[in-house]
Every structure is written in structure tokens, then in C-alpha cells.
Amino acid sequence: MTPLRFPAGAPPKVLCIGAHSDDIEIGCAGTLLSWAKQYPGLQVCWVVLSAEGEREREARKSAKALLGPSLQAVELAQFTDGLMPTQYSAVKSFLTGVRDRFTPHVVLTHRLEDRHQDHRLMAELTWQIWRDQLILEYEIPKFEGDLGQPNVFVPLSKAHAQRKVRHLMKHFGTQRSKSWFSEPVFEGLMQLRGIECRAPSGFAEAFHARKVVLGG
């Protein structure tokens, strides 16, 4: 297949939106590692909507450790986990402020069909607020069994796939007691997506793209 790439010239700017402190890493850490290596000067704005107490510390340390100099900004809020739809106006206002401070080429966000109410709200607001950017929706494995059929794939090197898993297990101690938060789950999903896109390493991350403009 013919790969799509960022335009030549200025380094790409990427906005990552996660409802919770580990969402971005689960959904697209491998992709960010790959892009940081492929595009020197990559600029990333990291946004987490529910980061309080230990989870705030986890979010900050994780973002910095994952991206280093590619991390341009970290914006954290303390909306209530599980109740973000009840805080709709405030959440939208926060994200609108992010838009006014950072103009990305691509936005990585949650999937519209995600059954977690916080995740779903992030996806809906992303589409409302960012009208001129490529939006790619990442996937989060969970008990609800809501993984879909993605249509965009980012092949990963084996080293980046392994680093993603190690990073998750190291930086999110608050989540390690959950049965789904495990190395086999994260590795298995990347291997499945790697098969689907015939990634040379056998590993990939996948996204949902609903609107793509070629050329222009």
C-alpha cells in the first residue's frame, strides 16, 4: 500500500487528547515514538481531562519520559472521572482554550463509538472544535468489547512496540491492579493490528479516520 506522510517542510504539530492519564499512551504511544524518530522537530501538545492527585503526577512524568524534547506543552484538567458528560460546558470551554493556544496538523483522540462516556465525549468535542485538522481516533481495549474495524494503520518497529508496553507498566502504578491493564493485552492488540496491515515487524497501532482530504 502507498503510505501517507506529513507534508515536507515545517515539523508536524500533533495534539493528543485523553480523557484519563493513561489513555493517550494506550492508544497511540507507539505512533508518537515512531513520529518523533521520523520527523525531527515534532511538536506535541498533550491534553488530559481527568488528572488529579497521583494520576496527575503520572500524566506529567509519562508524557515527558515518552517524548522528551518533542513535548511542547502539557495541559491537564481535573474533571471528574466517569462524569464528564455532566460537566459538558466546562469541558468544552477547556478544550476550546487549548485550540486557541495550539494549532496542530493532526489530532489524536478517542473513538466516537467508544462505550466509555468520558471517551465518547472527548471524541464528540474534538469533532466540534477542530474543523480544519486531520482527526485520527485511537482505540482503548476494555471489558465492553467495543473495538471496531480501524482504517488507518501505523506500523511500529518491534523496539517501539516493546518500549510502549514497558512505559505503560512503569508509569501507571495506579492502574496495574486492573486485570485488563497487562502486557499481553497491549502486545496482543498491536500484533493483531500488525497482521491486518502486514507490518514488517508484526506490530502496529490502528486508528479510525472519518474524513481525509488528499492534495489540495
C-alpha positions as CSV (number, residue, x, y, z in Angstrom):
1,M,0.0,0.0,0.0
2,T,1.1,3.6,-0.6
3,P,1.8,5.3,2.7
4,L,0.6,8.8,3.5
5,R,3.0,11.2,5.1
6,F,3.1,14.7,6.6
7,P,4.0,17.4,4.1
8,A,7.6,18.3,3.8
9,G,8.8,21.5,5.4
10,A,8.0,22.5,8.9
11,P,7.9,19.8,11.6
12,P,4.4,18.3,12.2
13,K,2.4,19.5,15.1
14,V,0.3,16.9,16.9
15,L,-2.4,17.4,19.5
16,C,-3.1,14.4,21.8
17,I,-6.4,14.3,23.8
18,G,-7.1,11.8,26.5
19,A,-9.9,11.7,29.0
20,H,-7.7,9.9,31.6
21,S,-4.0,9.9,32.4
22,D,-3.1,6.6,30.6
23,D,-5.4,6.9,27.5
24,I,-3.0,8.6,25.1
25,E,-0.2,6.1,26.0
26,I,-2.5,3.1,25.5
27,G,-4.0,4.4,22.2
28,C,-1.0,5.9,20.4
29,A,2.3,5.9,22.3
30,G,3.9,3.7,19.7
31,T,2.8,6.1,16.9
32,L,4.2,9.1,18.8
33,L,7.5,7.3,19.3
34,S,7.6,6.5,15.6
35,W,6.8,10.0,14.5
36,A,9.3,11.5,16.9
37,K,12.1,9.5,15.3
38,Q,10.8,10.0,11.7
39,Y,10.2,13.8,12.0
40,P,12.9,15.7,13.9
41,G,11.4,18.7,15.5
42,L,8.0,17.1,16.1
43,Q,5.8,19.2,18.4
44,V,3.3,17.6,20.6
45,C,0.6,19.2,22.8
46,W,-0.6,16.7,25.5
47,V,-4.0,17.2,27.0
48,V,-5.6,15.1,29.8
49,L,-9.0,16.0,31.1
50,S,-9.1,13.9,34.4
51,A,-5.8,14.1,36.1
52,E,-5.8,14.6,39.9
53,G,-3.5,13.6,42.7
54,E,-1.3,10.7,41.8
55,R,-2.8,10.4,38.3
56,E,-1.7,14.0,37.6
57,R,1.8,13.1,38.6
58,E,1.7,10.0,36.4
59,A,0.4,12.0,33.4
60,R,3.2,14.6,33.6
61,K,6.0,12.2,34.2
62,S,4.8,9.8,31.5
63,A,4.4,12.5,28.8
64,K,7.9,13.9,29.5
65,A,9.5,10.4,29.6
66,L,7.8,9.3,26.4
67,L,8.5,12.3,24.2
68,G,11.3,14.4,25.7
69,P,12.1,17.4,23.6
70,S,9.1,16.7,21.2
71,L,6.7,17.6,24.1
72,Q,5.8,21.3,23.6
73,A,3.0,21.6,26.2
74,V,1.1,19.5,28.8
75,E,-2.4,20.8,29.7
76,L,-4.2,18.9,32.5
77,A,-7.6,19.4,34.0
78,Q,-9.3,17.8,37.0
79,F,-12.8,16.9,35.7
80,T,-14.4,14.0,37.5
81,D,-13.6,10.6,36.1
82,G,-16.8,9.0,34.8
83,L,-18.9,12.1,35.0
84,M,-17.5,14.3,32.3
85,P,-20.8,14.5,30.2
86,T,-22.4,16.2,33.3
87,Q,-19.7,18.8,33.0
88,Y,-20.2,19.4,29.3
89,S,-19.9,23.2,29.2
90,A,-16.8,23.4,31.3
91,V,-15.1,20.6,29.4
92,K,-15.9,22.2,26.0
93,S,-14.6,25.5,27.3
94,F,-11.3,23.9,28.4
95,L,-10.8,22.3,25.0
96,T,-11.7,25.5,23.2
97,G,-8.9,27.2,25.1
98,V,-6.5,24.5,24.0
99,R,-7.5,25.2,20.4
100,D,-6.8,28.9,20.8
101,R,-3.2,28.1,22.1
102,F,-2.1,25.4,19.8
103,T,-2.8,24.7,16.1
104,P,-2.0,21.1,15.1
105,H,-1.8,19.3,11.8
106,V,-3.3,16.2,13.3
107,V,-5.4,15.5,16.4
108,L,-5.2,12.1,18.1
109,T,-8.3,11.5,20.2
110,H,-10.8,8.9,21.4
111,R,-13.2,7.0,19.1
112,L,-16.8,8.2,18.6
113,E,-18.2,4.7,19.3
114,D,-16.2,4.1,22.5
115,R,-18.6,3.0,25.2
116,H,-16.9,4.8,28.0
117,Q,-18.9,8.0,28.4
118,D,-15.8,10.2,29.0
119,H,-14.0,8.8,26.0
120,R,-17.0,9.3,23.8
121,L,-17.4,13.0,24.9
122,M,-13.8,13.7,24.1
123,A,-14.4,12.4,20.5
124,E,-17.6,14.4,20.1
125,L,-16.0,17.6,21.2
126,T,-12.9,17.1,19.1
127,W,-15.1,17.0,16.0
128,Q,-16.9,20.1,17.1
129,I,-13.8,22.2,18.0
130,W,-11.2,21.2,15.4
131,R,-12.7,21.7,11.9
132,D,-9.6,22.0,9.8
133,Q,-7.3,19.2,11.1
134,L,-6.9,15.6,10.3
135,I,-8.5,13.7,13.2
136,L,-7.5,10.2,14.0
137,E,-9.4,8.3,16.7
138,Y,-7.3,5.7,18.6
139,E,-8.6,2.6,20.4
140,I,-8.7,1.5,24.0
141,P,-9.2,-2.2,24.9
142,K,-11.7,-2.7,27.7
143,F,-14.3,-5.0,29.1
144,E,-17.1,-3.6,26.9
145,G,-15.7,-5.2,23.8
146,D,-16.1,-2.1,21.7
147,L,-13.1,-2.4,19.4
148,G,-14.1,-1.8,15.8
149,Q,-12.6,-2.1,12.4
150,P,-10.0,0.6,12.0
151,N,-9.0,2.0,8.6
152,V,-5.7,3.7,9.4
153,F,-2.6,1.8,10.5
154,V,0.8,3.0,11.7
155,P,3.4,0.1,11.6
156,L,5.7,0.1,14.5
157,S,9.2,-1.2,15.0
158,K,9.5,-4.0,17.5
159,A,11.6,-1.7,19.7
160,H,8.9,0.9,19.8
161,A,6.2,-1.6,20.5
162,Q,8.2,-3.1,23.4
163,R,9.0,0.4,24.7
164,K,5.3,1.3,24.7
165,V,4.5,-1.7,26.8
166,R,7.4,-1.1,29.3
167,H,6.4,2.5,29.5
168,L,2.8,1.7,30.4
169,M,3.7,-0.8,33.1
170,K,6.4,1.6,34.6
171,H,4.4,4.9,34.7
172,F,0.9,3.8,35.7
173,G,1.1,2.1,39.0
174,T,-2.4,3.2,39.8
175,Q,-3.7,1.0,37.0
176,R,-1.7,-2.2,37.4
177,S,-4.2,-3.8,39.7
178,K,-6.8,-3.9,36.9
179,S,-6.9,-7.2,35.1
180,W,-7.1,-5.7,31.6
181,F,-4.0,-3.4,32.2
182,S,-1.4,-6.0,31.2
183,E,1.4,-6.6,28.9
184,P,-0.3,-9.4,27.0
185,V,-3.3,-7.2,26.3
186,F,-1.3,-4.3,24.9
187,E,1.1,-6.6,22.9
188,G,-1.7,-8.7,21.6
189,L,-3.7,-5.7,20.2
190,M,-0.6,-4.3,18.5
191,Q,0.1,-7.8,17.0
192,L,-3.4,-8.1,15.7
193,R,-3.2,-4.7,14.0
194,G,0.2,-5.6,12.7
195,I,-1.2,-8.6,11.0
196,E,-4.0,-6.5,9.5
197,C,-1.7,-4.0,7.8
198,R,1.1,-6.5,7.1
199,A,3.6,-4.6,9.2
200,P,7.2,-5.9,8.7
201,S,7.8,-6.1,12.4
202,G,4.4,-7.7,13.1
203,F,3.3,-4.7,15.3
204,A,1.1,-1.7,14.6
205,E,-1.3,0.8,16.1
206,A,-4.7,1.5,14.4
207,F,-7.0,4.5,14.1
208,H,-10.3,5.5,12.7
209,A,-10.3,8.3,10.1
210,R,-13.7,9.6,9.0
211,K,-12.7,12.5,6.8
212,V,-9.4,12.7,4.8
213,V,-8.5,15.3,2.2
214,L,-5.9,14.3,-0.3
215,G,-3.9,17.0,-2.1
216,G,-5.4,20.5,-2.2
